[in-house]
């Protein structure tokens, strides 16, 4: 018996099944991570019980809302998914099985799984069941499909990206025949919904060295199907402080981007995606004027393709659109306030993470104190009048003094006064501003 440490809630779930005479096994990524001594984030199980039988065991804390034999058992803050042994036949859409049948044995269930390292099971006595040499592949750090790779990817084309995602997360290589099958079948990914692709891509972007996953996507042909716009920067020489082509710079920026926010990581990868479309000149004399404007529009198209939410699209747009800002000490307070308005306070920290990564990705040596000073300055300028609402007068004051009714004139007066105060914050005293209204 292995000395794997299993959480008490998981032990309790297994015990409940065993008390009812059922087989139950921990399967998939959980077993893989236990063997690799990695933190297990998702515990998945398979059993010989059918969904209705499982719900009798957990009548109050389970729900079943799919046709794949999976019930969800709620234990406090955790949700555990338990799936009936099953076999699957024919995948005409490369996404879903045309026919699902409940299986009788664990062996039937394991043979339908994607990769050998995910087809290892752990029984209630912590005994490993490994029918496809998954432990050998774990030892050799290899990702290999269970059986024929063309068949596995034909069943669910998302498995191609999943192979690359797992390789990125745990630093494994993809076995040669498996990778060649991905190259051959890359076009099948077009049949997969954008949100499923997005979820796997986000996991690649937040992996330890995300550029390695993106390079695998490129070399496999999958990137051409998902984000072909990125490939236009491959081999495109830049001028000035840039030592790399646009493609390599984008990937270096991605690797340097110190955040766990996947949208910011996506923005880092796409921040210069507009350069090929804005290019003028030849070789190192090339310029890319307004690449951030063009790039932000392209990022929106890509974001919609990946089914990002409106809030995520807003963040992606702002980060790509306004990434070309400076932090020079000579920058005026007015310029800093304009930067804050453009980016909005919601995304300041993410923008700084992106901009710093951009500079590091260009070969610049950036000191953390410089960014801390810039953050302090952002705080300071907000103490000054930041918008018309910060004035110590309002529209009612304007109407009372000028004896006018609500109209465009009220806004024009307040805007004119705010411009003065923005230049000289010390003018924001009520008595001074009331006198300024009289001048109108």
C-alpha positions in Angstrom: 0.0 0.0 0.0 1.2 3.5 -0.8 1.6 6.2 1.8 -0.3 8.8 -0.2 -1.9 11.5 2.0 -5.6 11.6 1.2 -7.7 14.4 2.6 -10.3 13.4 5.3 -13.2 14.5 3.1 -12.0 12.3 0.3 -11.5 9.3 2.7 -15.1 10.0 4.0 -16.5 9.9 0.4 -14.7 6.6 -0.4 -15.8 5.0 2.9 -19.5 5.9 2.1 -19.3 4.1 -1.3 -17.6 1.1 0.3 -20.2 0.9 3.1 -22.8 0.5 0.3 -20.8 -2.4 -1.4 -19.6 -0.3 -4.3 -16.3 0.0 -6.1 -14.8 3.4 -6.2 -11.4 4.7 -7.5 -9.6 8.0 -7.6 -8.7 8.6 -11.2 -7.1 11.1 -13.6 -5.0 14.1 -12.7 -5.4 13.5 -9.0 -3.5 10.2 -9.1 -0.9 11.7 -11.5 -0.3 14.6 -9.1 -0.2 12.3 -6.0 2.6 10.2 -7.7 4.4 13.4 -8.7 4.0 14.8 -5.1 2.2 17.8 -6.5 -0.7 19.6 -4.9 -4.0 17.9 -5.9 -6.6 20.6 -6.9 -9.3 18.4 -8.3 -10.3 15.0 -7.0 -12.2 12.9 -9.6 -13.6 9.4 -9.0 -15.1 6.6 -11.0 -17.5 3.9 -9.7 -19.5 0.8 -10.8 -22.7 2.5 -9.5 -25.0 4.2 -11.9 -26.1 7.9 -11.2 -29.5 7.0 -9.6 -27.8 4.5 -7.2 -25.2 7.1 -6.2 -27.9 9.7 -5.5 -29.5 7.3 -3.1 -26.3 7.3 -1.1 -26.1 11.1 -1.1 -29.8 12.2 -1.3 -29.3 15.7 0.1 -25.9 16.8 -1.0 -25.6 15.6 -4.6 -26.9 16.7 -8.0 -26.9 15.1 -11.5 -27.4 17.3 -14.5 -25.6 15.6 -17.4 -25.8 12.6 -19.6 -22.3 11.4 -19.0 -22.9 9.6 -15.8 -21.3 12.2 -13.5 -22.8 13.3 -10.2 -21.5 16.1 -8.1 -21.2 15.4 -4.3 -21.1 18.6 -2.2 -19.0 18.3 1.0 -18.8 21.7 2.7 -16.8 24.0 0.3 -15.8 21.1 -1.9 -17.5 19.5 -4.9 -16.4 16.0 -5.8 -17.3 14.6 -9.3 -18.0 10.8 -9.4 -18.6 9.2 -12.8 -20.0 5.8 -13.6 -17.7 3.3 -15.4 -18.5 3.9 -19.1 -17.6 3.1 -22.6 -18.0 5.5 -25.6 -18.5 4.9 -29.3 -18.1 7.1 -32.3 -17.4 10.9 -32.1 -18.8 12.4 -35.3 -18.3 16.0 -34.1 -14.8 15.4 -32.6 -16.3 16.7 -29.3 -18.9 14.4 -27.9 -19.5 10.6 -28.0 -22.4 9.6 -30.2 -23.2 6.8 -27.8 -22.4 6.2 -24.1 -22.9 2.9 -22.3 -22.3 2.2 -18.7 -19.3 -0.1 -18.2 -19.0 -3.0 -15.9 -15.3 -2.8 -15.1 -12.6 -0.2 -14.3 -10.6 -1.6 -17.3 -13.4 -0.5 -19.7 -13.4 3.0 -18.2 -9.6 3.5 -18.3 -9.3 2.6 -21.9 -11.4 5.6 -23.0 -9.2 8.1 -21.2 -6.8 10.6 -23.0 -3.2 10.1 -21.8 -1.5 7.2 -20.0 -0.5 9.5 -17.1 -4.2 10.2 -16.6 -5.3 6.6 -17.0 -4.0 5.5 -13.6 -6.4 4.7 -10.8 -6.1 4.4 -7.1 -8.3 2.1 -5.2 -9.8 2.3 -1.6 -6.7 0.6 -0.2 -4.4 3.1 -2.0 -3.3 0.4 -4.5 -2.3 1.7 -7.9 -4.0 0.2 -11.0 -1.9 1.1 -14.1 -2.9 -0.7 -17.3 -1.1 1.5 -19.8 2.3 2.1 -18.2 1.4 5.5 -17.1 3.9 5.3 -14.2 6.7 4.6 -16.7 5.7 7.7 -18.7 5.6 9.8 -15.5 9.1 8.6 -14.6 10.3 9.5 -18.1 8.3 12.7 -18.2 6.4 11.8 -21.3 2.9 12.6 -22.4 1.5 9.8 -24.6 -2.1 8.9 -25.6 -3.9 5.8 -24.4 -3.8 3.7 -27.6 -3.9 5.3 -31.1 -3.4 9.1 -30.9 -5.5 9.7 -34.0 -8.4 8.0 -32.4 -8.1 9.8 -29.1 -7.9 13.2 -30.8 -10.7 12.3 -33.1 -12.9 11.6 -30.1 -12.2 15.0 -28.5 -10.0 17.5 -30.4 -9.5 19.6 -27.2 -7.2 16.8 -26.0 -4.6 18.2 -28.4 -4.4 21.5 -26.5 -4.7 19.6 -23.2 -1.6 17.6 -24.0 0.3 20.9 -24.5 -1.2 22.4 -21.4 -0.2 19.4 -19.2 3.3 19.5 -20.7 3.5 23.2 -19.8 2.3 22.8 -16.3 4.5 19.9 -15.3 7.4 20.3 -17.7 6.9 17.1 -19.7 7.7 16.2 -23.3 5.0 15.0 -25.7 5.8 11.6 -27.2 6.8 11.8 -30.9 3.8 9.9 -32.4 1.4 11.8 -30.2 2.9 15.1 -31.3 2.8 14.1 -35.0 -0.8 13.2 -34.6 -1.5 16.7 -33.2 0.2 18.3 -36.2 -1.9 16.1 -38.5 -5.2 16.8 -36.8 -4.7 20.4 -35.8 -7.6 21.6 -37.9 -10.0 19.6 -35.8 -9.7 22.2 -33.1 -12.0 24.4 -35.1 -14.9 22.1 -34.0 -14.3 23.0 -30.3 -16.1 25.8 -28.6 -14.1 29.0 -27.9 -14.7 28.8 -24.1 -13.2 25.3 -23.9 -10.1 26.4 -25.9 -9.9 29.5 -23.7 -9.9 27.5 -20.4 -7.0 25.4 -21.6 -5.1 28.4 -23.0 -5.5 30.3 -19.7 -3.8 27.3 -18.0 -0.9 27.5 -20.4 -0.6 31.2 -20.0 -0.4 30.8 -16.2 2.0 27.9 -16.3 5.6 28.3 -14.9 7.2 29.2 -18.3 4.2 29.9 -20.6 6.3 30.7 -23.7 7.2 27.0 -23.9 3.5 26.1 -24.2 2.9 28.8 -26.9 5.9 27.5 -28.9 4.4 24.0 -28.7 1.1 25.4 -30.0 2.9 27.1 -32.9 5.0 24.0 -33.8 2.0 21.7 -33.6 -0.1 24.0 -36.0 -2.7 24.6 -33.3 -1.7 28.3 -32.8 -2.5 28.9 -36.5 -6.0 27.6 -35.9 -6.5 29.5 -32.6 -4.6 32.9 -32.8 -3.0 33.1 -36.3 -2.5 36.8 -35.8 0.5 36.1 -33.5 2.4 34.3 -36.2 2.6 37.4 -38.4 5.3 38.7 -36.0 7.5 35.7 -36.5 10.9 36.8 -38.0 9.8 40.5 -38.1 12.9 42.5 -37.2 12.5 45.6 -35.0 14.7 48.7 -34.5 16.2 50.6 -31.6 16.3 48.9 -28.2 14.6 45.7 -29.4 17.0 42.8 -29.9 14.4 40.2 -31.0 11.7 39.9 -33.6 8.1 40.8 -32.7 7.2 37.1 -32.0 10.1 36.5 -29.6 9.5 39.8 -27.9 5.9 39.0 -27.3 6.8 35.6 -25.7 9.6 37.2 -23.5 7.1 39.8 -22.3 4.6 36.9 -21.5 7.3 35.1 -19.4 8.3 38.2 -17.6 4.7 39.3 -16.7 4.5 38.9 -12.9 0.8 38.2 -12.4 -1.5 35.3 -12.0 -4.3 37.1 -13.9 -4.8 35.2 -17.2 -6.3 38.2 -19.0 -3.1 40.2 -18.2 -1.0 37.3 -19.4 -3.1 37.2 -22.6 -2.6 41.0 -23.0 1.2 40.5 -22.5 1.3 38.0 -25.3 -0.8 40.2 -27.6 0.5 43.6 -26.6 2.4 44.1 -29.9 0.1 42.0 -32.1 -0.7 45.1 -34.0 2.9 45.7 -35.2 2.8 43.7 -38.4 -0.4 45.6 -39.5 1.2 49.0 -38.7 4.6 48.3 -40.1 6.3 50.9 -42.3 9.9 50.7 -43.6 12.4 47.9 -44.1 14.6 46.0 -41.7 15.8 47.8 -38.7 14.5 51.1 -40.1 10.9 49.8 -39.6 8.4 51.8 -37.5 5.2 50.6 -36.0 3.3 53.9 -35.3 -0.1 53.4 -33.7 0.5 49.6 -33.3 -1.2 49.8 -29.8 -4.4 51.2 -31.4 -4.5 48.6 -34.1 -3.4 45.9 -31.6 -6.2 46.7 -29.2 -8.8 46.2 -32.0 -7.2 42.9 -33.0 -7.1 41.8 -29.3 -10.9 42.4 -29.1 -11.5 40.1 -32.1 -9.3 37.4 -30.5 -11.0 37.9 -27.2 -14.4 37.4 -28.7 -13.2 34.3 -30.5 -12.2 33.0 -27.1 -15.6 33.9 -25.6 -14.3 36.3 -23.0 -16.8 38.1 -20.9 -17.5 41.8 -21.4 -15.5 42.7 -18.3 -12.5 40.5 -19.5 -12.7 42.2 -23.0 -12.6 45.6 -21.3 -9.5 44.7 -19.4 -7.8 43.1 -22.4 -8.6 46.2 -24.6 -7.3 48.7 -22.0 -4.1 46.9 -21.3 -3.2 46.5 -25.0 -4.4 50.0 -26.0 -2.5 51.9 -23.3 0.6 49.8 -22.7 2.8 52.5 -24.3 3.1 54.8 -21.3 6.2 56.3 -19.6 7.2 56.6 -16.0 9.8 59.3 -16.4 10.2 61.7 -13.4 9.7 64.7 -15.8 6.1 63.5 -16.6 3.6 66.1 -15.5 0.8 65.3 -12.9 -1.7 66.0 -15.7 -0.1 63.2 -17.8 -0.3 60.8 -14.9 -3.9 61.7 -14.3 -4.6 61.1 -18.0 -2.9 57.7 -17.7 -5.2 56.8 -14.7 -8.3 57.8 -16.6 -7.4 55.8 -19.6 -6.4 52.6 -17.7 -8.8 53.1 -14.8 -7.9 52.2 -11.2 -9.2 48.7 -11.6 -6.3 47.7 -13.9 -3.4 49.9 -12.7 -1.5 47.1 -11.0 -2.0 44.8 -14.0 -0.9 47.5 -16.4 2.3 48.1 -14.4 3.0 44.3 -14.5 2.5 44.3 -18.3 4.6 47.4 -18.9 7.4 46.2 -16.7 7.4 42.9 -18.5 7.4 44.7 -21.9 10.6 46.5 -20.9 12.2 43.4 -19.5 11.2 41.5 -22.6 13.1 44.2 -24.6 16.3 43.6 -22.7 16.0 46.6 -20.4 17.2 46.2 -16.8 14.3 47.5 -14.6 14.6 48.3 -10.9 11.6 47.6 -8.7 12.0 50.9 -6.9 11.2 52.8 -10.1 7.8 51.1 -10.3 7.2 51.7 -6.5 7.9 55.4 -7.0 5.4 55.5 -9.9 2.8 53.7 -7.8 3.4 56.3 -5.1 2.9 59.1 -7.6 -0.4 57.6 -8.8 -1.6 57.7 -5.2 -0.4 61.3 -4.8 -2.0 62.7 -7.9 -5.3 61.3 -6.8 -5.2 63.5 -3.8 -5.5 66.4 -6.2 -8.7 67.3 -8.0 -9.1 64.4 -10.4 -12.4 65.2 -12.1 -15.2 67.8 -12.0 -16.8 66.0 -9.1 -13.7 66.8 -7.0 -14.3 70.6 -7.3 -15.5 72.3 -4.2 -18.3 73.8 -6.2 -21.1 72.1 -8.2 -23.7 72.8 -10.9 -26.2 74.3 -8.4 -23.6 77.0 -7.4 -23.2 77.9 -11.1 -27.0 78.1 -11.6 -27.5 80.2 -8.5 -24.7 82.7 -9.2 -25.3 83.1 -13.0 -29.1 82.8 -12.5 -29.5 80.2 -15.2 -31.5 77.0 -15.6 -30.0 73.5 -16.1 -28.3 73.7 -19.5 -25.1 73.0 -21.4 -23.8 76.3 -20.1 -23.5 74.8 -16.6 -21.2 72.0 -17.8 -19.1 74.4 -19.9 -18.5 76.7 -16.9 -17.5 73.7 -14.6 -15.2 72.3 -17.3 -13.4 75.6 -17.8 -12.9 76.0 -14.1 -11.7 72.4 -13.7 -9.0 72.9 -16.4 -7.6 75.8 -14.3 -7.7 73.8 -11.1 -6.1 70.8 -12.9 -3.1 73.0 -13.7 -3.1 74.7 -10.2 -4.7 72.4 -7.6 -4.3 75.1 -4.9 -7.1 77.0 -6.6 -9.6 74.3 -5.4 -11.0 76.4 -2.5 -14.7 77.2 -2.4 -14.4 80.9 -2.1 -11.9 81.2 -4.9 -14.1 79.1 -7.2 -17.3 81.0 -6.4 -15.6 84.2 -7.6 -14.4 82.4 -10.8 -18.1 81.6 -11.5 -18.9 85.3 -11.3 -16.4 86.0 -14.1 -18.6 84.0 -16.5 
